[in-house]
Amino acid sequence: TRAAEGISINKGLFVLGQCVSALAEQRPKFKRKPPFRDSKLTRLLQDSLGGNSRTIMIACCSPADFNLEETVNTLRYATQARNIKTSATANKVQTISQEEAMKLKR
């Protein structure tokens, strides 16, 4: 039903906000593990948000007066997302044996 679908979408967005907050936290005393497993959305974005990758997030804002509250919330979220620090490194294998190469080809 539409109600269940709306609830699921809102839960996913809520958990995404929690993950971004946890990843953006810089004070060691308040650092916590992001709840990636709490929704399908965050499970899919787990590698992009906190993994070995570079991620770009785009925040869409509206200049209209009636969208002021939503625009402010979007900018707060974008600021938190900007504070996430990840380091992407290339996944290179120097040398592998013939046996390992055959396993990878399967």
Secondary structure by P-SEA (a helix, b strand, c coil): caaaaaaaaaaaaaaaaaaaaaaaccccccbbbbcccccaaaaaacccccccbbbbbbbbbbccccaaaaaaaaaaaaaaaaabbbbbbbbccccccaaaaaaaac
